């Protein structure tokens, strides 16, 4: 497999101006005719025209109407090459045949439960027709689709419907025209038995946009929330970013098979059904929130990335980092900002930090890759990329950020550009000093920032000394200091924010406050390996509140004592930092008990920690979802990441111990929370009701850890009386914590009730596979052959296989049974769907973090996979070989 480098980017020698596609769909094969007007970049500079094409059967190729003869073109496994095309503009026509029903990779054109649909990002278009499959080729498309009318009554593509009609032999056709130039990764086609929920949206300039959400007829009632989310997202995008949707129709199609969540194809978004379909009885609050967020994401992509796209796939974060930031902001505005930020930061810590510290670490904009789909890892390109965009906003303020966005669109509308172009727009619109900021795009690894503080009572100054290092990552042994925005405030002994006046830094006194308006939070621009910020006019020794709102994706190591942390937990006006104080205390506690566990000492729970949790539980002024988050202990993965040698058994035992002790000591408080927060009325998706359910169900989770008949009764009661999936599933999760009859009966009952609903059954699979009950691998083997499982469906693979890898004790079982299970699955899955297989194999990537026994066992599986006895895809090879390196 060949590695591709960012530094090797070259402009294309040929551009495409218009592309007319014609599809004849049928059960055995699909014929694709493509007519492309080709424009050489430098007129007369004749060079071969290399078209990408994978799994295509070429029927004919013509240039300016003349069939090409032998010698004028050749084919290899991945290309069609025109050896000496004409020197001026010309028309290229190809006819190819493809087999969508055999396409289990789910890239290109494939069939999902009787529906033809496409997935072209990143490199799926080359599985449809011969093309220069790269995002900097932007052309205007038309698309004619012909198919059997009774099997495929609905025929959709991008843009506007310009013609449709019936044909002989029970067939019909539809012609679509997209007025905007687009890269081929935004092309889409859908054909099937679908019905739509219709609505409309009037843009700020008064244009009426038809909104349609398409599903198989039986699923249509479950699209109400998706339509609500679509309208809310379009309105938000206009209000906050001034972006108006540019076409007269916005289609969303829900399909049950897909490797991804959703795809922003121009005016024809294709969504995984789990991100469209919801009803109170079948979807949880988390599902409702994901639908809102992902629709927000795709709407935002439709209005920005479909207008300004990436020059090449190294720049993926240009559109996706920006869009994740925007969808996070949208969800924050629709619910609780603090709770959303806590959720996003937890994800960052669980996935991004871990990836950034392992063999697959790469910068937000990678320098190289073998397979772009494999490499465009969501946590580094999307989530860390979103943090980079958030830092622009933190540094520039809301208005400055909006000015930067406006300039970006003004400069680049209709173009394919780079991360530098985005950076330049932000800088130029604000005349900002962004020294060392671009390094966020090119340096991998999570920066470690250490801070020490000191107070000088005589001079009334408070000093913060920072030092930063970025750890070495594969291929990048030495790093430069970066620009890190650290939002900071000072809190006085009564718990109030102190007004900030000025800061001495870098030989200069900088005013923080101007005029009468007090300022309580300032953004410190940390840019060097070591530097000091001295706050002046500080009347008493403050407790600093650092990195407010998590203003940069870093590890912050401060000299705050436990007392300081308990103080911040009780008083910080920055709610995020209240939660953070609780998390730091939780991490310290867990790590100290891990040492006890390893030394075989008795585990102990600090009474101060119990008291802190109790205060949060009883504080009526706090948001209920915030309480639920604050009393949730840091995840096991996060703690393992902080250890020299990760010890899953110790971390698991400690987390279980602390949970159980808290439940024991605060049993009455938890019982009260369950009683006080039960759902009585109809399910409502809003923050107040979600918060109530979150708190009740978190309390239930704690109680479930107790060995107590009365509690088992309570859990069963909650399960049976639940009126919505959030409550029913939370009760089932709680009951399933312990092996036994109650668990077996409840799981069987749940399956009986919901076996007709695939999305609910997937939750049932995930709950069992991720269970930490001893020896669960046997159960997961059994589930592989259960009627509810299908290795070809990515949602089921995610539920069962990824779910299993999320269980530290069973996946990392010391007898190697978990690793062996995954090794076997990867080999099977790779033959069907390399993209999914590569996602799964990445669970092995951090094998060197474990003890020697586990290392050897995991390494043996990776070696078996790359030994290639059964062959392997580039996707799997890239992850497995980099993990072994
Ligand atoms: N841009 C798509 C994802 C495509 C992933 C292809 N491997 C939609 C999204 O980012 O949500």
Boltz pocket constraint, residues with backbone or C-beta under 6 A from the ligand:
constraints:
  - pocket:
      binder: B
      contacts: [[A, 121], [A, 122], [A, 260], [A, 261], [A, 262], [A, 263], [A, 264], [A, 297], [A, 298], [A, 320], [A, 373]]
      max_distance: 6.0
